[in-house]
Amino acid sequence: MKYNKLLNSISFVFPCYNEEENIPSLISEVVSIAPKVAKKYEIILVNDGSTDGTAKVIKEFASQNKNIRLVSQKNQGFGGALNTGFQAAKYDWVFYSDADLQFDLSEITKFIPYTDENDLVIGYRQNRAEGFKRIVYATGMKVLNTLYLGFPYHIKDIDCAFKLINRSVIKSVGPLVSKGNLVSTEFLLQAYNLGFSIHQIGVRHYVRLFGESKCGSIKDVFVVIKELNKLKSKIVKKHRLYRLGEAYLSKAL
């Protein structure tokens, strides 16, 4: 689809944990792509308590480009870093992805035409470049999210870190409680329950060049189990209050 319109503004958010080797290429790629999708942009890199030189590398780039922002915090996990990035974002649209360059960020240009009629444009991996263990983990998570949380099954790739979101959605959903891999589930399920429109687009996925994956470990499984009940309680309660408020307003009108 040919589409020449630019977004008014966009915030690029990247949670970063020990991504020192990936940061230079990441920033170079985003700086190249950003003017092609929006009139104004900012790049927010959330340093989630990295123990390598991630913060130092980001600072060097930020000192040379006013559109680059470093936000540092103690380690909270991917979910905590993403939530921090969401709250720091100030522009109309917010795009987030991993900092490990496993996606071709230029594919965001395919998302722009769908922003006129959708609140979220989200990617799904047409191929998964990870090993068998990670694929099994992701499949298990989808089944668990669907059966236990009532997550809409038509969403093809829950935790694909390639999403473009209208900032109004982030404001409506509010702060996220998930610190680990359930953060995408928490965010998307609440957005869906609130009635926001979602469009899905396939994106390519690549093997990580530097560093190690932070997902799919035994520790992650225990974190997920711990967060599931907390998340279900929050989402069910919030959705019930939303429906009660909606019913009250309809009667009042």
LINFENLIN-V158983 format. One record per backbone hydrogen bond with DSSP energy under -0.5 kcal/mol. NH is the residue of the N-H (numbers start at 1). CO is the residue of the C=O. If there is no record, write none. Layout:
# LINFENLIN-V158983
nh={NH | NH}
co={CO | CO}
This chain:
# LINFENLIN-V158983
nh={7 | 10 | 11 | 12 | 12 | 13 | 13 | 14 | 15 | 16 | 22 | 23 | 24 | 26 | 27 | 28 | 29 | 30 | 31 | 32 | 33 | 34 | 35 | 36 | 37 | 38 | 39 | 40 | 42 | 43 | 44 | 44 | 45 | 45 | 46 | 46 | 47 | 47 | 48 | 48 | 49 | 49 | 57 | 58 | 59 | 60 | 61 | 62 | 63 | 64 | 65 | 68 | 69 | 71 | 71 | 73 | 79 | 80 | 80 | 81 | 82 | 83 | 84 | 85 | 86 | 87 | 88 | 89 | 93 | 94 | 95 | 96 | 97 | 98 | 99 | 104 | 105 | 107 | 108 | 109 | 110 | 111 | 112 | 114 | 115 | 116 | 118 | 119 | 120 | 121 | 122 | 122 | 123 | 124 | 126 | 127 | 129 | 135 | 136 | 137 | 138 | 139 | 140 | 141 | 142 | 143 | 144 | 145 | 146 | 147 | 148 | 149 | 149 | 150 | 151 | 155 | 156 | 160 | 162 | 163 | 164 | 165 | 166 | 167 | 169 | 170 | 171 | 172 | 173 | 174 | 183 | 186 | 187 | 188 | 189 | 190 | 191 | 192 | 193 | 194 | 195 | 196 | 199 | 201 | 203 | 206 | 209 | 221 | 222 | 223 | 224 | 225 | 226 | 227 | 228 | 229 | 230 | 231 | 232 | 233 | 234 | 235 | 236 | 237 | 238 | 239 | 240 | 241 | 242 | 243 | 244 | 245 | 246 | 247 | 248 | 249 | 250 | 251 | 252 | 253}
co={37 | 40 | 93 | 10 | 42 | 11 | 95 | 44 | 97 | 46 | 19 | 19 | 20 | 22 | 23 | 24 | 25 | 26 | 27 | 28 | 29 | 30 | 31 | 33 | 34 | 34 | 7 | 8 | 10 | 67 | 12 | 42 | 43 | 69 | 14 | 44 | 45 | 71 | 16 | 46 | 47 | 73 | 53 | 54 | 55 | 56 | 57 | 58 | 59 | 61 | 61 | 65 | 43 | 45 | 69 | 47 | 179 | 76 | 179 | 77 | 78 | 79 | 80 | 81 | 82 | 83 | 84 | 85 | 9 | 165 | 11 | 163 | 13 | 161 | 15 | 204 | 103 | 104 | 105 | 106 | 107 | 108 | 108 | 111 | 112 | 113 | 114 | 197 | 197 | 164 | 120 | 199 | 162 | 201 | 203 | 203 | 127 | 131 | 132 | 133 | 134 | 135 | 136 | 137 | 138 | 139 | 140 | 141 | 142 | 143 | 144 | 144 | 145 | 146 | 145 | 152 | 154 | 157 | 160 | 96 | 121 | 94 | 119 | 92 | 166 | 166 | 167 | 168 | 169 | 170 | 180 | 182 | 183 | 184 | 185 | 186 | 187 | 188 | 189 | 190 | 192 | 191 | 120 | 122 | 124 | 102 | 100 | 217 | 218 | 219 | 220 | 221 | 222 | 223 | 224 | 225 | 226 | 227 | 228 | 229 | 230 | 231 | 232 | 233 | 234 | 235 | 236 | 237 | 238 | 239 | 240 | 241 | 242 | 243 | 244 | 245 | 246 | 247 | 248 | 249}
